[in-house]
Amino acid sequence: MTTSRSTSPRGASTAGRSRASAREPRPAYECDACGHQPPKWVGRCPECGEWGSVVECTVTGPLVSGRVVSSRMPAEPARPIATISAAPARARPTGVTELDRVLGGGLVPGAVVLLAGEPGVGKSTLLLDVAQQWATNAGSPSLVVSGEESVSQVRLRAERMGTLHDQLYLAAESDLSAVLGHLDAVKPGLLVLDSVQTISTTGTEGVPGGVTQVRAVTAALVAVAKERGIATVLVGHVTKDGQVAGPRVLEHLVDVVLHFEGDKHSSLRMVRGVKNRFGAADEVGCFEMHEGGISSLADPSGLFLTRYSEPVPGTCVTVAMEGRRALVTEVQALIGATVAGSPRRTVSGLDGARLAMVLAVLQRRTERLTLHDREVFAATVGGIRVVEPAADLAVALAVASGGLNLAIAPHLVAIGEVGLTGEVRRVGAVPRRLAEAARLGFRLALVPTGCGPGSSGVAPENMRVIEVTDVRAALQAAARASAE
């Protein structure tokens, strides 16, 4: 005889009660110091050994993979935003004006800045000057920790630069624990660590400069900087591609990322903002390297211009935008001899692809200019690199001037992007560019249609602005200006 088995209502109700109880909050315990969750309350955490750190929390429900989310009383309750003071986050000037410009006014207490650049570009020199200015003006000590040089070597550089100060402290360390010990002893308002790739910690596996070590050291320094309100500047290495060496998370951990750029054969140095939680991220600061160290360049446009006694063919002036700063820059072009085969197109400080495009447009849209079988060399003056399309019109005029042996008027500036059909397209920040050119004495400007005084505002005083539709019209306007 077969016995049938029926589902018990009692069993169903028991399962329902079990599911309901799983959703109800239930007490749990968690360590405030390390996050360990013991099964019951204990006076000492079995994981980290802290006394009195285990607190009661409430299990709110399931999490991913079956783990539960626990809630506890926060250390500080949430407050209305209007009642929170912004004074602790106000920037303090470093005394280096161009660096303050990039940082958005100065260094914020507790902020962590990552300064990366090529070897030998001047990172240590700049930051030593910043540390001395901070020790002089901020009223708190500054600490420079070098993992690559001895204190005697840093002292020699400081003596050459004239940056000695009683409140400027030096240390040579490569262990994170020793660095934290110096912070306890000096209690600085500014910490400069040169560089983060040379510091290691014994609690983390990996070699110094490796991904694991760099991540752990940076995370620890960020936590200390936030806790004690220390403005921290970390020097970072770069790869052969110019990117910050180490894990990508390094740039996410810090508050500000700066790139220090410059040609070793030029005295010009630029600090370019890439990330900034306290200001604009597109600012650029200009510096000049010299035997006595490094100094700010409030007006760097003079480095990018050449003063001629008489007009010279093959040159034209444009205004490039570096961040929100307008820089008047000279573009030079030299047309070589006719060669068989493929002639050379050599650039310095310009985009080679855009030069090739401008040459093709000039070859097709002008009658008297022949460039397909001639060598062309183009460069900027002063070591600046200009890759924005707004310099296309100046490149076209410089090439045409050199090819036709026609000198462009020295008081003319050209701004505009050149399209493949020869049209001159609109670019941004034209009023700011024109104002900078007028300040330096330029009296005539060629701009795209729609960027003249009628559409972009009032033209600068003592400057005549001519709108041009295409390259041919620009060449005609430049020829008339040269004949006047």
C-alpha positions, 0 to 999 in steps of 0.5 A, spaced: 500 500 500 502 506 498 502 512 503 501 519 500 506 524 503 502 531 504 505 538 505 504 540 513 501 547 514 506 547 520 512 546 516 510 552 511 509 557 517 515 555 520 519 557 514 515 563 513 517 565 520 524 564 518 524 568 512 521 574 516 526 573 522 532 574 517 529 580 514 528 583 522 534 587 524 538 583 529 544 585 534 551 584 532 558 587 534 564 590 530 570 593 532 571 600 531 579 600 529 579 594 524 572 592 522 572 585 525 565 582 527 566 577 533 560 573 534 559 576 541 561 582 545 568 582 548 572 587 551 578 586 547 578 585 539 581 578 538 583 581 531 587 587 532 587 587 540 584 594 541 581 595 548 574 597 548 573 598 541 567 593 540 561 596 539 554 594 538 551 595 531 545 593 527 544 588 522 540 591 516 539 585 511 543 581 506 549 584 502 552 581 496 554 574 496 550 573 503 554 577 507 550 582 511 551 590 512 551 593 519 550 600 521 552 603 527 553 610 530 557 615 526 563 618 529 560 625 527 552 626 525 551 629 518 549 636 519 546 641 514 551 644 509 549 651 511 552 650 518 559 647 516 564 652 516 569 652 510 575 656 513 579 650 514 579 648 507 581 655 505 587 655 501 594 658 504 599 662 499 605 658 498 609 665 496 610 662 489 605 666 485 605 661 479 604 655 483 599 659 487 595 660 480 595 653 478 593 651 485 587 655 485 590 660 490 595 656 494 595 649 498 589 647 502 591 644 509 590 637 509 590 637 501 595 632 498 598 634 491 602 629 486 607 633 482 610 629 476 615 630 471 621 628 467 628 627 471 632 633 472 626 638 469 626 642 476 621 638 481 626 638 487 628 645 486 621 648 485 619 644 491 625 647 495 623 654 494 616 652 496 618 649 502 622 655 504 617 660 502 612 656 507 617 656 513 618 664 512 610 666 511 606 661 513 608 661 521 609 653 521 615 649 520 616 645 513 619 638 512 622 636 506 623 628 506 628 626 500 628 619 499 633 620 493 638 625 496 642 626 502 641 631 507 648 634 505 646 634 497 639 638 499 643 643 503 648 645 497 642 646 493 638 650 498 645 654 499 645 655 492 638 658 491 638 662 498 633 658 501 636 657 508 631 658 514 630 655 521 623 653 520 625 648 514 627 641 516 630 636 512 630 629 512 633 623 508 628 617 509 626 611 505 621 608 510 614 610 511 615 609 519 621 613 519 617 619 515 611 618 520 616 619 526 619 625 523 612 628 522 611 627 530 617 630 532 617 636 527 609 637 526 610 641 520 604 645 516 607 642 509 610 636 508 614 635 501 616 627 499 621 626 494 619 622 491 613 617 493 616 611 489 622 611 493 618 610 500 616 603 502 613 600 508 614 593 512 607 591 512 606 591 505 609 586 500 613 588 494 619 592 492 619 600 493 616 603 487 612 597 485 604 598 485 603 595 491 608 599 495 606 606 492 599 604 493 600 603 500 604 609 502 600 614 498 594 611 502 597 612 509 600 619 507 593 621 505 590 619 511 595 622 516 595 629 512 587 629 512 587 627 520 593 632 522 591 638 517 598 637 513 599 640 506 603 634 503 606 635 496 608 628 493 613 628 487 612 622 482 616 619 477 613 619 470 614 613 464 617 614 458 610 616 455 610 622 460 604 618 464 605 618 472 608 612 474 605 607 478 598 605 479 592 609 476 589 609 483 594 614 485 591 619 481 585 618 485 587 618 492 590 625 491 587 631 491 591 635 486 595 632 480 600 637 477 605 635 471 612 639 471 614 640 463 619 643 460 625 642 455 632 641 458 635 645 453 630 651 454 629 655 460 622 655 460 618 650 465 611 649 465 606 647 471 600 644 468 594 642 472 591 636 471 586 634 477 584 639 482 579 639 487 580 646 490 580 650 483 580 650 476 584 644 473 586 647 466 591 652 469 598 653 467 604 656 471 610 659 467 617 658 470 624 660 468 630 656 470 637 659 471 643 658 475 640 661 482 634 656 482 627 657 479 623 663 479 616 665 476 614 668 470 608 673 470 609 675 463 612 669 459 610 672 452 617 675 451 620 668 451 616 666 445 617 672 440 623 675 436 625 682 435 627 684 428 630 690 426 626 689 419 621 684 417 623 677 415 619 673 411 617 666 414 614 668 421 607 670 423 605 671 430 599 667 434 596 667 441 596 660 444 591 658 450 595 654 455 589 653 460 586 660 461 592 664 460 593 667 453 601 667 450 603 670 444 607 666 440 611 666 434 611 661 428 617 660 424 617 657 417 623 655 412 621 653 405 627 649 403 630 647 396 626 642 391 628 635 392 626 629 388 621 624 391 618 625 398 620 632 401 621 632 408 616 636 413 620 637 420 616 641 426 619 643 432 613 645 437 608 644 433 603 638 430 606 635 424 599 632 422 596 639 422 602 642 418 601 637 413 594 638 412 595 646 412 601 645 407 595 641 403 590 646 403 595 652 401 597 647 395 590 647 393 587 653 395 593 658 392 595 659 385 603 662 386 605 657 392 608 650 390 610 646 396 609 639 394 616 638 392 619 642 397 622 641 404 618 645 409 621 646 416 616 649 421 618 651 429 615 655 435 620 660 438 622 659 446 621 652 446 613 652 447 609 647 444 603 649 440 598 644 438 591 647 438 588 648 431 587 656 433 595 656 430 593 654 423 592 660 420 599 663 423 602 657 420 599 658 413 601 665 413 608 663 415 609 658 410 606 662 405 610 668 407 617 664 406 615 661 400 613 667 396 618 671 400 613 676 403 615 679 410 608 679 414 607 686 418 611 685 425 604 688 428 600 683 425 597 677 429 593 671 426 588 667 430 584 661 427 583 654 425 584 652 417 579 647 414 580 642 409 576 647 404 581 653 406 575 656 410 578 659 417 574 657 422 572 660 429 576 658 435 575 660 443 577 665 447 578 670 442 577 676 446 582 674 451 587 673 445 586 679 442 587 683 449 593 680 450 596 681 443 594 689 444 597 689 451 604 687 447 603 692 442 600 688 436 595 693 432 592 688 427 589 682 428 586 677 423 580 673 426 575 668 423 568 670 421 564 671 427 569 673 432 570 680 430 568 686 435 561 686 432 560 679 435 565 678 441 565 685 444 569 691 443 575 691 440 581 692 444 584 700 444 589 701 438 587 695 435 584 693 428 580 687 427 579 684 420 575 678 419 577 673 414 573 667 411 578 663 408 586 662 407 586 666 400 582 672 404 587 672 410 593 672 405 590 678 401 589 682 408 596 680 410 599 682 403 595 689 404 598 690 411 605 689 409 604 694 403 602 699 408 
